[in-house]
Amino acid sequence: MPLEYIALMMVGAFFVLVLTGMPVAFAIAAVGFVFGFIGFEGWLFELLPSRIFGTITNYTLLAIPLFVFMGVMLDKTRVAERMLEVIGHASGALPGGMALAVILVGVLMGAATGIVGAAIVTLTLMALPTLIHRGYKPSVACGTICASGTLGQIIPPSLVLLVLADTMNLSVGSLFAAALVPGLLLAGLYVVYLLFLAWYSSADVPAIDAEERAAISKAQLWKDLFTSVLPPLALVAAVLGAIIGGIAAPTEAAAVGAVGAVVVAALMRRLSLPVVNEALIITVRISAMVFFVLIASQVFALAFRGLDGEFLVEAMFNWVPGGPYGTLLFMMLLIFLLGFFLEWIQITYIAVPLFMPFLAGYPEFSMVWIAILIAMNLQTSFLTPPFGWSLIFMKGVAPKGIRTADIYRGAIPFVFIQLMALGLLILFPGIALWLPEAIGW
C-alpha cells in the first residue's frame, strides 16, 4: 500500500478517536505510534527522543507555566472579580455599563492568562449571574462573556502567541507587538456593538439602578479604581512593555509577572496559603497538559511526515486557485474548520507546521502577519456554534435557566464581528505590522 494512503488513514483514525471522546493528546500519540509502526515497523521513532528533547528544552517555552501561574493567581485571589464590580459601578447610568466592564475585564484577563477555558469559566461564574440579576437579556449576557473570554487568544502576552512563535520560529516580542493593536481593535469593535445595542434596545442591557449607584460615593469609587483596578493593570502593562520594548526576554518577563501577581494579591489582602497552594496545583495541571500535547504532537508529526503526508498537503494546496491569496484564504478556512473539533494547541503543533512551507514561499507575505491571522482565526472558531469550545465551556458552568440556544444566539453577532476584524487584518496588514516595524522588531 502506498505510504500516502496510510497517511490518509492516519488522519481519518485521528478524527474518529477524537469524536469518540478520547483525550486529544492520547489520540495524537496513539495514532502516530500505530501508523508509524504500520509504515516503518518502528525504526522511524529512533529520531523521536532527540525531537522531544529539543522541544522541551526550548527556553522560551519556560514562560508558559510562569504566565499560567500569573493568570491563575489573579483569578483565585478574586482580583478579576473585584475589577468587574468596580468598573461596572464606574460606568454609572450608562446602559450596558456592566457588559462594557465584562469586555474590559476580558481584555485584562486575556492579557493576564492567555487561557481561553480559564477565562470563560471565570467570567461565567462571576459575571453571568450578576448580568442576569440586573435584567440583561440572557443571549446578550452569554455572548458578551464568551466573546470577552476568547480575547486571551489574541491579546498578549498570550499562550497562543508563545506557541506560534515557537512553531513558526518567530520572535515572541514581534508577535506580541503585532497582536496588540488587532486585539485592542477587536475589543473596540465589541464595545461599539454593545453601545449600539444600548442605544437601539436599552432594555436588553439596562444600567445599574440609581439606588445602587447612590450607595457608593465618588470618593469611594475613585479609591476602588486606584486599589482594585490599577495594580493588576500596571502589572500587565509592565510585563507586556518589558517584552515588546526588548527590556526582558519573554521568560524573564513571565517570571516577573508571576512574582508580581503574588505581590498584587498581597497588597489587596487576598493572599493566603490555601490560595497559593491551589494556584500551584492548577498551574502544574495546565502546564502538564500543554507540554504533554506538545510531546504527543511530535509523535504524530514524525509519523505523518515519514508517511509522505507533506506531499498530500502540497497536492491539496496546488489544487487551490487564486495564487498567494487563494492559498491564504484556503488555509484560513481549514484552520477555522479544524477549530470546531480541535483545541488551538493541537492545531498549532500539527496543522500549522504542515501549512507554513506553502505560505513561506510567497515573499509578499510576512510570517508575523500570518501568525496574527492564525491567532485571530482560532479565536473566531472558539465562538462558532455548535462546536465552539467557548460555548461548551460556558454551558458546563452556566447557572440553571440558561439554555444552549441563548448561548448560541448570543455568540453569533460576535462571530460576525470577529470575521470582520479578520477581514480587516487581511485587507490591511499594516494594522498588525506597523507597531513591530515602528519599534524595530
Number of C-alpha atoms within 10 A of each C-alpha: 6 9 16 18 13 19 24 16 13 23 17 12 18 21 16 13 17 17 12 8 9 13 12 21 19 17 21 28 21 18 24 27 19 15 22 26 15 14 18 14 12 14 11 15 19 9 11 16 12 10 15 16 11 10 17 15 10 10 11 18 19 17 21 25 24 24 31 27 30 26 27 28 29 24 23 19 23 17 20 25 20 17 23 25 19 19 23 22 20 20 18 18 15 19 22 28 23 29 29 24 23 29 25 20 26 29 23 25 32 29 28 35 30 30 24 27 19 23 29 27 21 23 26 25 15 16 22 23 17 15 24 17 10 15 15 23 17 23 21 23 27 31 25 26 30 34 31 30 32 30 30 32 30 33 33 32 33 27 28 27 29 23 22 25 21 18 17 17 10 17 17 24 26 24 28 28 28 29 31 22 18 23 23 15 14 23 24 14 16 22 19 13 15 23 20 13 17 19 14 10 13 17 15 18 27 21 24 21 11 10 8 10 17 10 9 12 10 12 9 11 16 13 13 18 18 11 15 23 20 12 20 23 16 13 21 23 15 15 27 25 17 19 23 25 17 15 12 17 18 29 19 18 22 26 20 19 24 25 16 22 28 20 16 22 21 13 13 15 10 15 19 12 8 10 16 17 11 13 22 16 14 16 22 14 12 17 19 13 13 18 18 15 21 21 21 24 26 21 23 26 21 19 29 25 15 18 24 17 23 19 13 15 14 14 11 12 17 12 9 15 11 11 10 17 15 13 20 21 14 17 20 19 13 13 23 21 15 17 24 18 18 20 16 24 19 20 19 25 23 20 17 18 16 18 19 16 12 17 18 13 10 13 9 9 15 13 18 25 20 21 23 28 24 26 23 27 23 27 29 26 27 29 29 22 20 13 16 22 26 30 26 20 18 26 18 11 13 19 13 8 8 16 15 18 13 17 28 21 17 24 27 17 17 23 20 13 18 23 16 14 22 22 12 14 20 18 10 11 18 15 18 25 23 14 19 21 13 9 12 10 17
